[in-house]
Amino acid sequence: MKFLIVDDSPAIRVMLSNIIEEEELGTVAGEAEDGSEVYADILAEEEIDILIIDLLMPNRDGIETIRDIAPFFRGKIIMISQVETKDMIGEAYSLGVDHYITKPINRLEVVSILKKVSDQLHLEKSLTDIQKSLSFLTTHSQKKYPEKLYHSTQNPIIQSGKNILCELGIIGESGYKDLLDILAILSKLEKDGIRETPPLKDLYEKIIEKRHGSSTPPQEVKKEIKAGEQRIRRAIHQALEHIASLGLTDYTNPKFENYSSSFFDYTQVRMKMLELEGKTHDENSHSRINIKKFIQALYLEAKSFL
């Protein structure tokens, strides 16, 4: 497990780090002294599993920070504080906090909670792996028997998109939800008679409006657009790596043959394959990702199953 500790007290951060390391609960990937240093894209980039965060901090407190990251952070959140008012604790839990630890820190309590949360994460990851396997089997069944597709009440384009993203190896990435939201937006636009893919900025703004409403402050919109684009870019890069890995294993793999040409440029895939073989290292692969091409290919592929 990878931990991030956020507390304005250096002594508390040291104490928690020592407990995690001495009890072999995982690794402390980073520390911060205020919530203003914590954002969802940073948590995703560092692959944080468990966030331990103080409630009261000088610039941005724990409640405000959690409210900002909760819609995007897929890990677990543990809040620590001397404050024990029911209203504040209730608000913390309603925002997505998994456990609440009161100060002063009790080592036995911390160890017990961290072990419980770690076990829960391991279980959830195991279930996700099982769901991926089942989704893979379902996708192939749907391809073989198209008349049985999508009897659920969920938006068909979303279900179709989930199957494709699973095959691309990015179902657990932080940009997964963003890409599904974009599919829903493109589907609605097409129903309204708009077939041309809008500029990426417009799509990002529509996602923010869908999630937070139209009254979101411009500064917050700008920040969320940047974070969303980073999440999507990382997810697409993961898909590229997954497809390149399939090509290295079996060049005639149907998924490799289909997705490598429709979602990416051949040169990109070939360079990634060489990189995975250790024959080259392309430091600029992130910057060359064509997000718009990927989204257009994803939408067309998803529509083909409907």
Secondary structure, DSSP 8 states (H G I E B T S, - for coil): -EEEEE-S-HHHHHHHHHHHHHTT--EEEEEESSGGG--HHHHHHTT-SEEEEES--SSS-HHHHHHHHTTT--SEEEEEES---HHHHHHHHHHT--EEEESS--HHHHHHHHHHHHHHHHHHHHHHHHHHHHHHHHHHHHHH-GGG---SSS-HHHHHHHHHHHHTT-TTSTTHHHHHHHHHHHHHHHHTT--S---HHHHHHHHHHHHH-TT--HHHHHHHHHHHHHHHHHHHHHHHHHHHHHHHH-TT-HHHHHHHHHTS-HHHHHHHHHHHTTS---TTTTTT--HHHHHHHHHHHHHHT-
